[in-house]
Amino acid sequence: MALKGWRDIPIGSVIPGGGTSVEYNTGGWRSHRPKLDREKCNDCLLCWMMCPDSSIHTENAKLTSFDWDHCKGCGICAEVCPITAIDMVEEALVEE
């Protein structure tokens, strides 16, 4: 297969079709995952606001679940939780 020359590439490096994270299950990258202590959580939703992957699901202004297909285990949710209701636990130790 011959490589394209500069004259064969669209002007401005146009990318004809983009992708989104919705199309990719990136949860397999994580080594740790958030674990919610429902007894402690006051549903301030700081974790939801700060999650870079939109992996925290809410309903009626309450945290309901995590999206394991897209959560990368970055730990930002646990870091911003003002009452430490979220702990990061090792993925290998999680029982489903």
Buried (B, 14 or more C-beta within 10 A) or exposed (E): EEEEEEEEEEEEEEEEEEEEBEEEEBBEEBEBBBBBEEEEBEBBBBBBEBBEBEBBEEEEEEBEEBBBBBBBBBBBBBEBBEEEBBBBBEBEEEEE
